[in-house]
């Protein structure tokens, strides 16, 4: 049996074990409601007046939630989600300029993944709908920290899957200091403060179970969620998708210096992380000078690391899946592991937020290693 077949069979088993879906659950639809909040405890654009919405810190929350299906509505296109991202970056942008910037982003995605026409990416229909009825029962909450200057577009399909599995996902755009673009360690500090604000805000909503809050991130967001977990015991688990909290020195001297600054910005006490923590890693190439490994310092006994060999950074986003969906004939899209990442993510939160997972993450990782040891590694990067 070849490695791809073995991987497919394992994923199928995991899906069947973790689904537990009834016919009524299959009718769940993902709703999206956008909250534009202002944190009046922090200043943003000090050139504005105190009466302006831009004077205090703007925080945009994209809330994905399970809702009832509605056959009369059209699902959001991916292009519409990209427009929402650009409106986050600058609240004064016109709709026309938003579309132009979104097209530029679609062009970049298409070029990187070899999609022939970026309009296919813009027109791609998601499974998410605007402003469906909010839940009338409580659900666990997952707060998602986006990558550097990222937003909902980067992991939209994962949010959809989590919502359909009975979670509410609050995706926080990655906004640095004024005018809002992240470039330095100080910008990450603002993202951490955004996470703490969102946690406090959303705990007041009647359909959120404030006792079941997890953190999830991609890329730069990994450094943000680990710092947030050092600040509060309200977070019950952390899932990092190829996050920057593991740092490989020697690849980029400028980023090496910024990472050192990130560690210096309070809080940086990894020992405070005592909750379950899972890190899914891409296949990092050598050579490197040295590695900083957060796992070596945290106090959690439920501390997992899994590297997927052949995975690229984008394997932990929705971008590769969207590219494959818009051009199914393409066979050379790199790092196609999105289904596996989704199932592991759902299984992780089922175990530590819902407390009802049939197969533990430890057993899932063990099964992966037995099924295809050439594709996975649980060995942490060696510090040099």
ZILIN-V751571 format. One record per run of one state. SS is the DSSP state (A for helix, B for strand, O for the rest). FROM is the first residue (numbers start at 0). LEN is the number of residues. If there is no record, write none. Layout:
BEGIN
{{SS & FROM & LEN} {SS & FROM & LEN}}
END
This chain:
BEGIN
{{O & 0 & 2} {A & 2 & 17} {O & 19 & 5} {A & 24 & 3} {B & 27 & 16} {O & 43 & 12} {B & 55 & 13} {O & 68 & 8} {B & 76 & 1} {A & 77 & 12} {O & 89 & 5} {A & 94 & 19} {O & 113 & 4} {A & 117 & 6} {O & 123 & 1} {B & 124 & 1} {O & 125 & 2} {B & 127 & 3} {O & 130 & 8} {B & 138 & 7} {O & 145 & 6} {A & 151 & 13} {O & 164 & 2} {B & 166 & 6} {O & 172 & 12} {A & 184 & 18} {O & 202 & 5} {B & 207 & 11} {O & 218 & 2} {A & 220 & 11} {O & 231 & 3} {B & 234 & 7} {O & 241 & 5} {B & 246 & 3} {O & 249 & 3} {A & 252 & 12} {O & 264 & 5} {A & 269 & 3} {O & 272 & 3} {B & 275 & 6} {O & 281 & 8} {B & 289 & 3} {O & 292 & 1} {A & 293 & 3} {O & 296 & 6} {B & 302 & 6} {O & 308 & 4} {A & 312 & 4} {O & 316 & 2} {A & 318 & 8} {O & 326 & 11} {A & 337 & 17} {O & 354 & 6} {A & 360 & 11} {O & 371 & 4} {B & 375 & 2} {O & 377 & 7}}
END
